[in-house]
């Protein structure tokens, strides 16, 4: 009975250990080349590259293919985030029992990153803490400083860190979503608000981030060839004018772009047609497709 209980405890402990090892930050311990490159903590990897794809001399040892340091010089690296650690796997061949294997890694912008010494004929993985001021774009320099009898190789280079946050979304307010003057029409795949006379229409929007750029997509319809018969479009945000100018001609929806400063929160936007042109059998019109506010 005690033997049975011990066996049950052993099985339960093994299951618990397996569960813990498979958590979201677990490192999968693999040694073969293509699988080994996937020794990653999901969501942290910013860059992951097999070095033999960079050219130069290559060699396979223990199932891992690598590029010989010295046959390629500097490698530009660009990541979308903040680099924090670099993981490299190395090995070396040698013609002398006491030959040293040694690789130095440096950055064009921050200087030396690591001086790696390791036993030849052995796959060795190093995790290097990068400087706090490490830029997201840099040139990685790799040089061999060990015995001339050794040939040093890198299997892969992996950079981990924090990803850049997603940019806040743009806010789009459709002209047909406003209420007030004008009529809703469609044409050419676009639904828009048409102002045939002076008037305004207002819509509400909210934003979680500060907005710094305003764009409005509009068109002016004129009834004579005179430029001054084009209507003007006026736009207000929270009652403050941000745009007042002649609308683009009938063949273009714009956009017209101006800088703004709109804080996070709830706001109103008003589209206004304020200079109607009328003549016998002729009436200019302002068409408003949409407004877009960008962070």
C-alpha positions in Angstrom: 0.0 0.0 0.0 2.8 2.5 0.9 4.5 1.6 -2.4 1.2 2.4 -4.3 0.9 5.7 -2.5 4.5 6.6 -3.3 3.9 5.8 -7.0 0.7 8.0 -7.0 2.6 10.9 -5.4 5.4 10.6 -7.9 2.9 10.7 -10.8 1.1 13.7 -9.3 4.4 15.6 -8.8 5.4 14.9 -12.4 2.1 16.2 -13.7 2.4 19.3 -11.6 5.9 20.0 -12.8 4.8 19.5 -16.4 2.0 22.0 -15.9 4.3 24.6 -14.4 6.9 24.2 -17.2 4.3 24.8 -19.9 3.3 28.3 -18.5 3.3 31.3 -20.8 6.9 32.3 -19.8 8.4 28.9 -20.0 11.5 28.3 -22.1 11.2 25.2 -24.3 14.5 23.3 -24.0 15.3 21.9 -27.4 18.8 21.4 -28.9 18.3 20.7 -32.6 18.8 23.6 -34.9 15.4 24.4 -36.4 13.5 23.5 -33.2 16.1 25.2 -31.0 15.5 28.5 -32.6 12.0 28.2 -31.2 13.4 28.3 -27.6 11.4 31.5 -27.1 9.1 33.1 -24.6 6.1 33.9 -26.7 5.3 37.5 -27.0 8.8 38.7 -26.0 10.8 37.8 -29.2 11.6 40.9 -31.3 14.1 39.3 -33.7 15.0 35.7 -34.5 17.5 34.9 -37.2 19.5 31.8 -38.4 23.0 33.2 -38.9 23.8 30.9 -41.8 21.2 32.9 -43.9 23.5 35.9 -43.6 26.0 34.3 -46.0 29.7 33.5 -45.7 31.0 30.1 -44.7 28.6 27.8 -43.0 29.0 24.5 -41.1 26.7 22.0 -39.4 27.7 20.6 -36.0 25.4 18.3 -33.9 22.5 19.1 -36.2 22.9 22.9 -35.9 23.9 24.9 -39.0 25.8 28.1 -38.3 27.6 30.9 -40.0 31.4 31.4 -39.5 32.2 34.6 -37.6 34.6 36.5 -39.7 33.2 35.7 -43.1 30.5 38.3 -42.6 31.2 41.6 -40.8 28.5 43.9 -39.6 24.8 43.0 -39.6 22.0 45.7 -39.4 19.3 44.7 -37.0 15.9 46.4 -36.6 13.3 45.5 -34.1 9.8 46.9 -33.4 10.3 47.4 -29.6 12.9 47.9 -26.9 15.7 45.3 -26.9 16.5 43.9 -23.5 18.4 40.6 -24.0 20.2 38.8 -26.8 20.4 35.0 -27.0 23.1 33.4 -29.2 24.1 29.8 -29.7 27.8 29.1 -30.6 30.2 26.4 -31.3 33.7 26.1 -32.7 35.9 23.6 -34.6 39.6 23.4 -33.7 42.8 21.6 -34.8 44.4 21.8 -31.4 43.2 20.3 -28.1 44.0 23.5 -26.2 42.7 26.0 -28.7 40.4 28.6 -27.3 37.0 29.5 -28.8 36.1 33.1 -28.3 33.7 35.6 -30.0 33.2 39.2 -29.3 29.9 40.9 -30.0 29.5 44.7 -30.1 27.1 47.3 -31.3 27.8 50.3 -33.5 25.9 52.5 -31.1 26.6 51.1 -27.6 30.1 49.4 -27.9 30.9 45.9 -26.7 28.0 43.7 -25.7 29.8 40.5 -24.8 33.1 38.6 -24.8 32.1 34.9 -25.2 34.5 32.1 -24.3 33.4 28.5 -24.7 34.7 24.9 -25.3 35.2 23.9 -28.9 33.0 21.1 -30.4 30.2 22.0 -28.0 26.9 23.8 -28.6 26.8 26.6 -26.1 23.9 29.1 -25.6 24.6 32.6 -24.1 22.0 35.0 -22.8 23.4 38.6 -22.9 21.8 41.5 -21.1 21.7 44.5 -23.4 22.4 48.1 -22.3 19.4 50.1 -21.1 20.0 52.6 -23.9 20.0 49.9 -26.6 18.3 51.4 -29.7 15.8 49.5 -31.7 18.0 49.9 -34.8 21.7 49.0 -34.6 24.6 47.2 -36.4 25.8 44.0 -34.7 29.5 43.5 -35.0 31.0 40.0 -34.6 34.7 39.2 -34.4 36.8 36.2 -33.5 39.5 36.7 -30.9 40.4 33.1 -29.9 43.1 30.8 -31.3 43.7 31.1 -35.0 43.4 27.4 -35.1 39.7 27.6 -34.1 36.8 28.4 -36.4 34.0 30.0 -34.5 30.3 29.8 -35.5 27.0 31.4 -34.5 23.9 29.3 -34.9 21.2 31.9 -34.3 20.7 35.4 -32.9 17.5 36.1 -31.0 16.6 39.4 -29.4 14.0 39.7 -26.7 12.4 42.7 -25.1 9.2 44.6 -24.9 7.1 45.3 -28.0 6.0 48.8 -28.9 2.5 49.5 -27.8 -0.1 49.6 -30.6 -0.8 53.2 -31.8 -4.2 54.5 -30.7 -6.8 54.3 -33.5 -7.9 57.1 -35.7 -11.5 58.5 -35.1 -13.7 58.6 -38.2 -17.0 60.6 -38.2 -19.2 60.0 -41.3 -21.0 63.0 -42.7 -24.2 61.0 -42.8 -23.9 60.3 -39.0 -24.4 64.0 -38.2 -27.8 65.5 -37.6 -29.0 68.9 -38.9 -29.1 70.5 -42.3 -28.4 68.6 -45.5 -29.6 65.4 -47.2 -28.0 62.0 -47.4 -27.0 60.8 -50.9 -24.9 58.1 -52.4 -22.8 58.0 -55.6 -19.5 56.5 -56.8 -19.4 54.1 -53.9 -19.6 56.9 -51.3 -22.4 57.9 -49.0 -22.3 61.6 -48.1 -24.2 64.6 -46.7 -25.2 67.2 -49.3 -25.7 70.8 -48.4 -27.7 72.6 -51.1 -28.0 75.7 -48.9 -26.3 77.3 -46.0 -26.6 75.1 -42.9 -24.8 72.9 -40.4 -24.9 69.3 -39.1 -23.4 68.0 -35.8 -22.1 64.6 -34.7 -20.5 63.3 -31.5 -17.4 61.3 -31.0 -15.1 60.1 -28.2 -11.4 59.4 -28.0 -9.1 57.7 -25.5 -6.0 59.5 -26.8 -5.0 63.0 -27.7 -5.7 63.7 -31.4 -3.3 66.0 -33.3 -4.4 65.9 -36.9 -7.8 66.6 -38.6 -8.8 65.6 -42.1 -12.1 66.2 -43.9 -13.1 64.6 -47.1 -15.4 66.9 -49.0 -16.3 68.1 -52.5 -17.6 71.3 -53.9 -20.2 71.4 -56.7 -20.3 74.7 -58.6 -22.8 75.7 -61.2 -20.5 78.0 -63.3 -16.9 77.9 -64.4 -16.0 80.7 -62.0 -13.8 79.6 -59.1 -15.5 81.8 -56.6 -18.7 79.8 -57.0 -17.2 76.8 -55.2 -18.7 76.5 -51.7 -16.7 76.8 -48.6 -16.6 74.2 -45.9 -16.3 75.2 -42.2 -15.7 72.7 -39.4 -15.9 73.2 -35.7 -14.9 70.9 -32.9 -16.6 71.6 -29.6 -17.8 74.9 -31.1 -14.3 76.0 -32.0 -13.4 76.5 -35.6 -10.7 74.3 -37.0 -11.2 74.7 -40.7 -12.8 77.3 -43.0 -11.8 77.2 -46.7 -13.0 76.5 -50.2 -13.9 72.9 -50.7 -12.0 70.8 -53.3 -13.6 70.7 -56.8 -16.1 68.2 -58.0 -13.5 65.7 -59.2 -11.8 65.2 -55.8 -12.8 64.2 -52.2 -9.8 65.9 -50.7 -8.7 65.3 -48.1 -8.0 68.7 -46.5 -5.6 68.4 -43.5 -5.0 70.7 -40.6 -3.3 70.3 -37.2 -5.5 70.2 -34.1 -5.3 69.5 -30.4 -8.2 67.4 -29.2 -7.9 65.9 -25.7 -9.2 62.5 -24.6 -12.9 62.5 -23.9 -16.2 63.2 -25.5 -16.5 65.9 -28.2 -18.7 67.2 -31.0 -17.9 68.0 -34.6 -19.9 70.3 -36.8 -19.9 70.4 -40.6 -21.1 73.7 -42.0 -21.8 75.2 -45.4 -21.7 79.0 -45.0 -21.5 80.6 -48.5 -24.2 79.3 -50.9 -24.0 80.5 -54.5 -27.3 80.8 -56.4 -28.0 82.0 -59.9 -30.9 81.3 -62.4 -31.0 77.5 -62.9 -27.8 77.2 -60.8 -27.2 76.2 -57.2 -23.8 75.3 -55.8 -23.6 72.4 -53.3 -21.2 71.1 -50.6 -20.7 67.4 -50.2 -19.2 66.0 -47.0 -18.1 62.4 -46.9 -16.3 62.1 -43.6 -13.8 63.5 -41.1 -10.8 61.7 -39.7 -8.9 62.6 -36.5 -5.5 61.1 -36.0 -3.3 60.8 -32.9 
